[in-house]
């Protein structure tokens, strides 16, 4: 057979290869097994785009393609790394504990993934009965397995076995299994969530992966072999552990371990909410939608939110003699605006009068704005704010003085005043929302007793299955995509292409200060992925194959394919004050 001509985007050259050649073999043949970073660092290639579609390095080439190799510096490279690392840990758990325990990876922490060991206490008969009866939502409420607290001996034993598997350089092997066969595999593993998801999706075939005699499934490509997992760490964290991979930003080293108890507590709180709702994973959410329980799920989820808003307002009211400034921060598309409005309503019920001050009006003039390393204006820098004026006017207000509020003309990049003045009354309390709200530098001249700090984010407590968590980042990206299309005239393609810049700003300006909050509010709702699916899928399908956003659109479409969407009638049950109305429309609030 004739050789195939392929184009490598990394080198900008064409190459000839034999039909059936694996991507890893092509990389070795052209001597391109490492990418060179901006500062000359070398990073091993982990996966590749083939015509803008993500593939394992074991993918075989049978026709002409455009190929781009990616490494740990690329979001899809990191996802490939993390999926493989999760399977590595799964194999270690199986071998160290001889099947007594199962691995559960619950959610992402700033330092890595939080996981626990659970007792493998489901018999095969129990599992088969559970799946057969799980055709309806009422019968599918998740059985809670018992957590096995880990100690340092557990951590060291697991880490040692992982290192041994890495040193052996074992291959990750991908095969296809019929849906029934896949369900049998997952039942044998005691993985009811995986089996339930297979049942709700009803696919003909599923991809399964094999490592050293262990079988599992993951929702995206894995690495070529365990030897590619050069850097990882496993550290004790509360009752479980934190599985660490390299940072998602330069210099891509392992992050420092930070115990963020408030973030951990909010995840645990939302885990309890899941139990109240009778859902834990995508499979049970799918069953709720399929069985006609969407309305009940919406009502309970919104009621839980309402209680949380009220509880936060009660905390502020209890300190009303001291608190004069409420600061709200959170990453993009966390529903900060709706959160501030809902809390403001509860404060009014308690006799307080919220007064909103727009933080954006305290920008410095354009010519005084700091610049980033590329010489562009850095509008997200805290020094793009006039900190001196902000602190001066806040203290004047707290001292009973009247001030004239500044305004900012974004088109001209200039501050101006239009005569609007305010003075705080006895029951007035200021609310300020913005990316720097929890940064102590923003209000460093204000007495801490006068401040109440809230961190809002969409921290989804759902998982796909036992060891495949749902990224809170993906949840927020879908929210923003829908909102930008509905209200800002921005396409899904543009949202995806801007997202890396948004994320860099969050890592720099928001996440380091989240533990400064007096309280954290999780704005995610258990039913939102079935809702967002109906809005996001058509937007993602419009992105053409030639777009640099195409690969990401395919990944998100694949993720959404695991979710059963809500119909229009079910969406009518969403109240007009819901945080999700900020993104899909028909809110009773003005934004």
C-alpha positions as CSV (number, residue, x, y, z in Angstrom):
1,X,0.0,0.0,0.0
2,X,1.1,3.5,-0.7
3,X,2.4,5.7,2.1
4,X,0.1,8.4,3.6
5,X,1.0,12.1,3.5
6,X,0.3,13.9,6.8
7,X,0.8,17.5,7.9
8,X,2.3,18.2,11.4
9,X,1.2,21.6,12.6
10,X,3.9,21.7,15.3
11,X,6.7,21.6,12.7
12,X,4.9,23.1,9.8
13,X,6.0,20.2,7.5
14,X,4.6,17.2,5.6
15,X,5.6,13.7,6.4
16,X,5.1,10.3,4.8
17,X,4.0,7.3,7.0
18,X,2.8,3.8,6.4
19,X,-1.0,3.0,6.7
20,X,-1.8,1.9,10.2
21,X,1.0,3.8,11.7
22,X,0.3,4.9,15.3
23,X,0.6,8.6,16.3
24,X,3.3,7.7,18.8
25,X,5.3,6.0,16.0
26,X,5.0,9.0,13.8
27,X,6.2,11.3,16.6
28,X,9.2,9.1,17.1
29,X,10.0,8.8,13.4
30,X,10.0,12.6,12.9
31,X,11.8,13.1,16.2
32,X,9.0,15.1,17.7
33,X,8.3,13.6,21.1
34,X,8.6,16.8,23.1
35,X,7.2,20.3,22.7
36,X,9.3,23.3,23.5
37,X,7.7,25.9,25.8
38,X,8.0,29.7,25.6
39,X,11.0,29.7,27.8
40,X,12.7,26.7,26.2
41,X,11.4,24.1,28.6
42,X,10.7,20.6,27.2
43,X,7.4,18.8,27.7
44,X,6.6,15.3,26.6
45,X,3.7,15.0,24.1
46,X,0.7,13.3,25.7
47,X,-2.0,13.2,23.0
48,X,-2.8,14.8,19.6
49,X,-5.4,16.5,17.5
50,X,-6.2,14.7,14.3
51,X,-8.1,17.1,12.1
52,X,-9.0,19.1,15.3
53,X,-10.3,15.9,17.1
54,X,-8.5,14.7,20.2
55,X,-7.0,11.2,19.9
56,X,-4.7,8.9,21.9
57,X,-1.2,8.4,20.7
58,X,-2.2,4.8,20.0
59,X,-4.6,6.1,17.3
60,X,-3.8,4.6,13.9
61,X,-3.5,6.6,10.7
62,X,-5.1,5.3,7.5
63,X,-5.5,8.5,5.5
64,X,-4.2,12.0,5.1
65,X,-4.6,14.2,8.2
66,X,-3.5,17.4,9.8
67,X,-1.9,16.5,13.2
68,X,-1.0,18.6,16.2
69,X,0.8,17.0,19.2
70,X,-0.1,18.4,22.6
71,X,1.5,18.3,26.1
72,X,0.8,19.1,29.7
73,X,0.6,22.9,28.9
74,X,-2.5,22.3,26.8
75,X,-5.9,21.9,28.6
76,X,-6.7,18.7,26.7
77,X,-3.2,17.4,27.5
78,X,-3.9,18.0,31.2
79,X,-7.2,16.3,31.0
80,X,-5.6,13.3,29.3
81,X,-3.0,13.2,32.0
82,X,-5.6,13.5,34.8
83,X,-7.8,10.7,33.4
84,X,-4.8,8.4,33.2
85,X,-3.6,9.4,36.7
86,X,-7.1,8.5,38.0
87,X,-6.9,5.0,36.4
88,X,-3.4,4.6,37.8
89,X,-4.8,5.3,41.3
90,X,-7.7,3.0,40.7
91,X,-5.4,0.1,39.7
92,X,-3.3,0.8,42.9
93,X,-6.4,0.7,45.1
94,X,-7.5,-2.6,43.6
95,X,-4.1,-4.2,44.1
96,X,-3.2,-2.8,47.5
97,X,-6.6,-3.7,49.0
98,X,-7.4,-6.8,46.9
99,X,-10.8,-5.5,45.9
100,X,-12.0,-4.7,49.5
101,X,-12.3,-1.0,48.8
102,X,-13.3,1.1,45.8
103,X,-12.0,4.5,44.7
104,X,-14.4,7.4,44.7
105,X,-13.1,10.7,43.2
106,X,-15.6,13.3,44.4
107,X,-14.6,16.7,43.2
108,X,-11.7,19.1,42.3
109,X,-9.8,21.1,44.8
110,X,-7.4,24.0,44.0
111,X,-4.6,21.5,44.8
112,X,-6.0,18.5,42.8
113,X,-8.8,15.9,43.1
114,X,-10.4,15.0,46.4
115,X,-10.9,11.2,46.7
116,X,-11.9,8.6,49.3
117,X,-11.9,4.9,49.8
118,X,-15.3,3.3,50.2
119,X,-16.1,-0.2,51.4
120,X,-16.9,-2.5,48.5
121,X,-20.1,-3.8,50.3
122,X,-22.4,-4.4,47.3
123,X,-22.9,-8.1,46.4
124,X,-23.4,-9.1,42.8
125,X,-27.0,-10.0,43.5
126,X,-27.6,-6.6,45.1
127,X,-26.0,-4.9,42.1
128,X,-28.1,-6.8,39.6
129,X,-31.2,-6.1,41.5
130,X,-30.4,-2.4,41.9
131,X,-29.7,-1.9,38.1
132,X,-32.8,-3.9,37.1
133,X,-35.0,-1.9,39.4
134,X,-33.3,1.3,38.6
135,X,-35.4,2.0,35.5
136,X,-37.3,4.5,37.6
137,X,-36.0,7.4,39.6
138,X,-37.6,6.3,42.9
139,X,-35.8,3.0,42.8
140,X,-32.5,4.5,41.8
141,X,-31.7,6.6,44.8
142,X,-28.0,6.0,45.4
143,X,-27.0,3.6,48.1
144,X,-24.4,5.3,50.3
145,X,-21.3,3.2,50.7
146,X,-19.3,3.5,53.9
147,X,-16.2,5.8,53.8
148,X,-13.0,4.2,55.0
149,X,-10.8,6.9,56.6
150,X,-7.2,6.8,55.2
151,X,-4.1,7.3,57.3
152,X,-0.5,8.0,56.2
153,X,0.2,4.3,55.9
154,X,-2.6,4.0,53.3
155,X,-1.3,7.0,51.4
156,X,2.3,5.7,51.3
157,X,1.2,2.2,50.2
158,X,-0.9,3.6,47.4
159,X,1.7,6.1,46.3
160,X,4.4,3.4,46.3
161,X,2.3,1.0,44.1
162,X,1.5,3.9,41.7
163,X,5.2,4.7,41.4
164,X,5.9,1.0,40.7
165,X,3.3,1.0,37.9
166,X,4.8,4.1,36.4
167,X,8.3,2.6,36.5
168,X,7.0,-0.5,34.7
169,X,5.8,1.7,31.8
170,X,2.6,-0.3,31.3
171,X,0.3,0.5,28.3
172,X,-3.2,1.9,28.6
173,X,-5.2,-0.3,26.2
174,X,-8.5,0.8,24.7
175,X,-11.2,-1.6,23.4
176,X,-14.9,-1.6,22.6
177,X,-17.5,-3.5,24.6
178,X,-21.2,-3.9,23.9
179,X,-23.5,-2.0,26.3
180,X,-24.6,-5.2,28.1
181,X,-21.0,-6.4,28.4
182,X,-19.9,-3.0,29.8
183,X,-22.7,-3.1,32.4
184,X,-21.5,-6.6,33.4
185,X,-17.9,-5.4,33.8
186,X,-18.9,-2.4,35.9
187,X,-21.2,-4.6,38.1
188,X,-18.3,-6.9,38.7
189,X,-16.2,-3.9,39.7
190,X,-18.9,-2.8,42.1
191,X,-19.3,0.4,40.1
192,X,-23.0,0.9,40.2
193,X,-22.9,4.5,39.0
194,X,-21.1,3.5,35.8
195,X,-23.5,0.7,35.2
196,X,-26.5,2.9,35.8
197,X,-25.2,5.5,33.3
198,X,-24.8,2.8,30.7
199,X,-28.4,1.8,31.2
200,X,-29.7,5.3,31.0
201,X,-27.8,6.1,27.8
202,X,-28.6,2.9,26.0
203,X,-25.6,3.0,23.7
204,X,-24.7,0.0,21.5
205,X,-21.0,0.1,22.4
206,X,-18.8,1.7,25.1
207,X,-15.1,2.3,25.2
208,X,-13.3,0.5,28.0
209,X,-9.7,0.8,29.0
210,X,-7.4,-1.8,30.4
211,X,-4.3,-1.4,32.7
212,X,-2.4,-4.4,34.2
213,X,-5.5,-6.6,34.3
214,X,-7.9,-3.8,35.5
215,X,-10.8,-2.6,33.4
216,X,-12.6,0.7,33.6
217,X,-14.0,3.5,31.5
218,X,-13.1,7.1,31.1
219,X,-14.8,9.8,29.0
220,X,-11.9,10.8,26.8
221,X,-8.5,9.6,25.6
222,X,-5.8,8.2,28.0
223,X,-2.0,8.4,27.8
224,X,0.0,5.9,25.8
225,X,1.5,4.3,28.9
226,X,2.0,4.8,32.6
227,X,5.6,6.0,32.0
228,X,4.2,9.3,30.7
229,X,2.9,10.1,34.3
230,X,6.2,11.7,35.3
231,X,4.8,14.0,38.1
232,X,2.1,13.3,40.6
233,X,1.5,13.3,44.3
234,X,-0.9,11.7,46.8
235,X,-1.4,13.5,50.1
236,X,-3.8,12.9,53.1
237,X,-6.7,15.3,53.1
238,X,-9.4,15.1,55.8
239,X,-11.0,11.6,55.6
240,X,-9.5,10.9,52.2
241,X,-6.7,12.2,50.0
242,X,-5.8,14.7,47.4
243,X,-4.5,13.4,44.1
244,X,-2.2,16.0,42.6
245,X,-1.1,16.6,39.0
246,X,1.0,19.4,37.7
247,X,-0.4,23.0,37.9
248,X,-2.5,24.2,34.9
249,X,-0.2,27.3,34.5
250,X,3.5,27.9,34.3
251,X,5.9,26.4,35.4
252,X,3.6,23.3,35.4
253,X,5.0,21.9,38.6
254,X,3.2,20.1,41.4
255,X,1.2,22.7,43.5
256,X,1.8,23.4,47.1
257,X,-0.6,21.6,49.4
258,X,-3.1,23.9,50.9
259,X,-5.9,22.8,53.2
260,X,-8.9,24.9,52.2
261,X,-11.5,23.9,54.8
262,X,-14.2,26.2,53.8
263,X,-14.2,24.9,50.2
264,X,-14.1,21.3,51.5
265,X,-17.1,22.1,53.8
266,X,-19.2,23.6,51.0
267,X,-18.6,20.4,48.9
268,X,-19.7,18.3,51.8
269,X,-22.8,20.4,52.4
270,X,-23.8,20.0,48.8
271,X,-23.1,16.3,49.0
272,X,-25.8,16.3,51.7
273,X,-28.1,18.2,49.4
274,X,-27.6,15.5,46.8
275,X,-28.7,12.9,49.3
276,X,-31.8,14.9,50.1
277,X,-32.6,15.0,46.4
278,X,-31.8,11.4,46.0
279,X,-29.2,12.0,43.3
280,X,-25.4,11.6,43.3
281,X,-24.3,11.1,39.7
282,X,-25.4,11.7,36.1
283,X,-27.1,8.4,36.0
284,X,-29.6,9.2,38.7
285,X,-30.2,12.7,37.3
286,X,-31.0,11.1,34.0
287,X,-33.4,8.7,35.6
288,X,-35.1,11.6,37.4
289,X,-35.7,13.4,34.1
290,X,-36.7,10.2,32.2
291,X,-39.2,9.3,35.0
292,X,-40.9,12.7,35.1
293,X,-39.4,13.9,38.4
294,X,-37.8,17.1,36.9
295,X,-40.4,19.3,38.6
296,X,-39.8,17.8,42.0
297,X,-36.0,18.0,41.6
298,X,-36.3,21.7,40.6
299,X,-38.5,22.6,43.5
300,X,-36.3,20.9,46.1
301,X,-33.1,22.3,44.7
302,X,-34.5,25.9,44.6
303,X,-35.8,25.5,48.1
304,X,-32.4,24.5,49.3
305,X,-30.9,27.6,47.6
306,X,-33.6,29.8,49.3
307,X,-32.6,28.5,52.7
308,X,-29.0,29.2,52.1
309,X,-29.7,32.8,51.0
310,X,-31.7,33.3,54.1
311,X,-29.1,31.8,56.3
312,X,-26.4,34.2,54.9
313,X,-28.7,37.1,55.4
314,X,-29.3,36.0,59.0
315,X,-25.5,35.9,59.6
316,X,-25.2,39.5,58.3
317,X,-28.2,40.6,60.4
318,X,-26.6,39.1,63.5
319,X,-23.7,41.5,63.0
320,X,-25.7,44.5,61.8
321,X,-24.2,46.8,64.5
322,X,-20.8,46.3,63.0
323,X,-21.2,45.1,59.3
324,X,-21.5,48.0,56.8
325,X,-19.9,46.5,53.7
326,X,-20.8,43.2,52.0
327,X,-18.2,42.0,49.5
328,X,-19.1,39.4,46.9
329,X,-16.5,37.7,44.7
330,X,-16.4,34.6,42.5
331,X,-15.2,33.3,39.2
332,X,-16.9,33.9,35.8
333,X,-20.6,32.8,35.5
334,X,-21.0,31.9,39.1
335,X,-24.2,33.9,39.4
336,X,-22.7,36.6,41.6
337,X,-25.3,39.2,40.4
338,X,-28.3,37.0,41.2
339,X,-26.7,36.0,44.5
340,X,-26.3,39.6,45.5
341,X,-29.9,40.4,44.6
342,X,-31.3,37.4,46.4
343,X,-29.4,38.1,49.5
344,X,-30.4,41.8,49.3
345,X,-34.1,40.7,49.3
346,X,-33.6,38.7,52.4
347,X,-31.8,41.6,54.1
348,X,-34.8,43.8,53.3
349,X,-37.1,41.3,55.0
350,X,-34.8,41.6,58.1
351,X,-35.1,45.4,58.1
352,X,-31.8,46.3,56.4
353,X,-31.5,48.5,53.3
354,X,-28.9,47.3,50.8
355,X,-27.2,49.9,48.7
356,X,-25.2,48.7,45.7
357,X,-22.0,50.4,44.6
358,X,-20.5,49.4,41.3
359,X,-16.8,48.6,41.7
360,X,-16.2,49.2,38.0
361,X,-16.7,53.0,38.6
362,X,-13.4,53.0,40.5
363,X,-11.2,52.2,37.6
364,X,-8.2,54.5,37.1
365,X,-8.0,56.5,33.9
366,X,-6.9,54.5,30.9
367,X,-3.4,56.0,30.7
368,X,-2.8,55.0,34.3
369,X,-3.9,51.4,33.8
370,X,-1.0,48.9,34.5
371,X,0.2,46.7,31.6
372,X,0.9,43.0,31.4
373,X,4.0,41.3,30.3
374,X,2.9,41.6,26.6
375,X,2.5,45.4,27.0
376,X,-1.3,45.3,26.9
377,X,-3.5,47.1,29.4
378,X,-4.2,44.7,32.3
379,X,-7.8,45.6,33.3
380,X,-8.0,42.7,35.7
381,X,-5.1,43.9,37.8
382,X,-6.1,45.2,41.2
383,X,-4.0,48.2,40.4
384,X,-6.4,49.1,37.6
385,X,-8.6,50.2,40.5
386,X,-8.2,53.5,42.3
387,X,-7.7,51.9,45.7
388,X,-7.0,55.2,47.5
389,X,-10.2,56.9,46.3
390,X,-12.3,53.7,47.0
391,X,-11.1,53.4,50.6
392,X,-11.4,57.1,51.2
393,X,-15.0,57.3,50.1
394,X,-16.0,54.1,52.0
395,X,-14.6,55.5,55.2
396,X,-16.4,58.8,54.6
397,X,-19.7,56.9,54.2
398,X,-19.1,54.9,57.3
399,X,-18.4,58.1,59.2
400,X,-21.8,59.5,58.2
401,X,-20.5,61.8,55.4
402,X,-22.1,62.3,52.0
403,X,-20.0,61.5,48.9
404,X,-20.3,62.0,45.2
405,X,-20.0,58.7,43.4
406,X,-17.5,58.5,40.5
407,X,-18.6,57.1,37.1
408,X,-16.4,55.6,34.4
409,X,-16.7,56.0,30.7
410,X,-15.4,52.8,29.2
411,X,-15.4,54.1,25.7
412,X,-13.2,57.0,26.6
413,X,-11.3,55.4,29.4
414,X,-12.0,58.3,31.7
415,X,-13.6,58.9,35.1
416,X,-16.3,61.5,35.4
417,X,-18.9,62.8,38.0
418,X,-22.6,63.5,37.2
419,X,-23.7,64.7,40.6
420,X,-25.0,61.5,42.1
421,X,-24.5,61.6,45.8
422,X,-25.2,59.1,48.6
423,X,-25.2,59.0,52.4
424,X,-25.8,55.9,54.4
425,X,-28.8,55.8,56.7
426,X,-29.0,53.9,60.0
427,X,-30.2,50.7,58.3
428,X,-28.2,51.0,55.1
429,X,-25.5,48.4,54.2
430,X,-23.3,48.6,51.1
431,X,-23.0,45.7,48.7
432,X,-20.0,45.6,46.3
433,X,-19.4,42.8,43.8
434,X,-16.3,42.1,41.7
435,X,-13.3,39.9,41.0
436,X,-11.1,41.6,43.7
437,X,-13.7,41.8,46.4
438,X,-12.0,39.2,48.7
439,X,-8.5,40.6,48.0
440,X,-7.4,42.3,51.3
441,X,-5.7,45.0,49.3
442,X,-9.0,46.3,47.8
443,X,-10.3,47.5,51.2
444,X,-7.1,47.5,53.3
445,X,-8.0,50.8,55.0
446,X,-11.5,49.5,56.1
447,X,-11.9,48.0,59.6
448,X,-12.4,44.2,59.1
449,X,-15.3,44.2,61.6
450,X,-17.2,46.4,59.1
451,X,-16.8,43.8,56.3
452,X,-18.8,40.6,55.5
453,X,-17.2,38.6,52.7
454,X,-19.0,36.1,50.4
455,X,-17.5,33.8,47.9
456,X,-19.9,32.5,45.2
457,X,-19.1,29.7,42.7
458,X,-20.9,27.0,40.8
459,X,-19.3,24.0,42.5
460,X,-21.2,21.1,41.1
461,X,-21.5,18.2,43.6
462,X,-22.5,15.8,40.8
463,X,-20.1,13.2,39.3
464,X,-20.3,11.3,36.1
465,X,-19.6,8.1,38.0
466,X,-17.4,6.8,40.8
467,X,-14.0,8.0,39.5
468,X,-15.0,10.5,36.9
469,X,-15.8,13.9,38.4
470,X,-17.5,16.8,36.6
471,X,-15.4,19.9,36.2
472,X,-16.9,23.0,37.9
473,X,-15.1,24.9,35.1
474,X,-17.1,23.1,32.4
475,X,-20.3,23.9,34.3
476,X,-19.4,27.6,34.3
477,X,-18.3,27.6,30.7
478,X,-21.6,26.2,29.6
479,X,-23.4,28.9,31.7
480,X,-21.3,31.6,30.1
481,X,-21.8,30.2,26.6
482,X,-25.6,30.3,27.0
483,X,-25.6,33.7,28.6
484,X,-23.2,35.3,26.1
485,X,-25.3,34.0,23.2
486,X,-28.6,35.1,24.7
487,X,-27.7,38.6,26.0
488,X,-24.2,39.7,24.7
489,X,-24.3,38.7,21.0
490,X,-21.3,36.5,21.5
491,X,-21.0,33.1,19.8
492,X,-20.1,29.9,21.5
493,X,-16.9,29.9,19.5
494,X,-15.9,33.3,20.8
495,X,-16.7,32.2,24.4
496,X,-14.5,29.1,24.1
497,X,-11.6,31.1,22.6
498,X,-11.7,33.7,25.4
499,X,-12.0,31.1,28.1
500,X,-8.2,30.6,28.7
501,X,-7.7,34.3,29.4
502,X,-10.7,34.2,31.7
503,X,-9.2,31.2,33.6
504,X,-5.8,32.8,33.9
505,X,-7.4,35.9,35.5
506,X,-9.3,33.6,38.0
507,X,-6.2,31.8,39.0
508,X,-4.4,35.1,39.6
509,X,-7.1,37.3,41.1
510,X,-9.9,35.1,42.6
511,X,-8.9,31.6,43.7
512,X,-6.0,32.7,46.0
513,X,-8.5,34.7,48.1
514,X,-11.5,32.4,48.3
515,X,-10.7,31.2,51.8
516,X,-10.9,34.8,53.0
517,X,-14.7,34.6,52.8
518,X,-16.9,34.6,55.8
519,X,-19.2,32.2,54.0
520,X,-19.2,30.4,50.7
521,X,-22.3,30.0,48.5
522,X,-22.5,27.2,45.9
523,X,-24.7,28.6,43.1
524,X,-24.9,25.3,41.2
525,X,-28.2,23.5,41.0
526,X,-28.6,19.8,40.6
527,X,-30.9,20.1,37.6
528,X,-28.8,22.6,35.6
529,X,-26.9,20.3,33.3
530,X,-30.1,18.8,31.8
531,X,-31.3,22.4,31.4
532,X,-28.1,23.8,29.9
533,X,-27.8,20.9,27.5
534,X,-30.9,22.0,25.6
535,X,-29.4,25.5,25.1
536,X,-25.7,24.7,24.6
537,X,-25.8,21.8,22.2
538,X,-27.2,23.8,19.2
539,X,-24.6,26.5,19.9
540,X,-21.7,24.0,20.0
541,X,-22.9,22.3,16.8
542,X,-22.5,25.6,14.9
543,X,-18.7,25.6,15.4
544,X,-17.0,24.6,12.1
545,X,-14.3,21.8,12.0
546,X,-11.7,24.4,10.9
547,X,-12.2,26.5,14.0
548,X,-9.6,26.4,16.7
549,X,-12.5,26.0,19.1
550,X,-13.8,22.8,17.3
551,X,-11.9,20.3,19.5
552,X,-13.3,21.9,22.6
553,X,-16.8,21.9,21.1
554,X,-16.5,18.2,20.4
555,X,-15.4,17.5,24.0
556,X,-18.3,19.4,25.5
557,X,-20.8,17.8,23.1
558,X,-19.5,14.4,24.1
559,X,-19.9,15.4,27.8
560,X,-23.5,16.6,27.2
561,X,-24.3,13.4,25.3
562,X,-24.2,11.6,28.7
563,X,-27.0,13.8,30.0
564,X,-30.7,13.6,29.3
565,X,-32.1,17.0,28.5
566,X,-35.2,18.8,29.9
567,X,-38.1,19.7,27.6
568,X,-39.7,23.1,27.5
569,X,-42.6,22.2,29.8
570,X,-40.2,21.0,32.5
571,X,-38.2,24.3,32.2
572,X,-41.4,26.2,33.0
573,X,-41.1,25.0,36.6
574,X,-37.9,27.1,37.1
575,X,-38.8,30.1,39.2
576,X,-38.1,33.7,37.8
577,X,-35.7,34.4,40.7
578,X,-33.5,31.3,40.1
579,X,-29.8,32.0,39.5
580,X,-30.2,30.0,36.2
581,X,-32.5,32.7,34.9
582,X,-29.4,35.0,34.8
583,X,-28.2,32.7,32.0
584,X,-31.3,31.5,30.1
585,X,-33.5,34.5,30.5
586,X,-37.0,35.5,31.8
587,X,-35.6,36.5,35.2
588,X,-37.7,38.8,37.4
589,X,-34.4,40.7,38.2
590,X,-32.9,43.4,36.0
591,X,-29.2,42.8,35.1
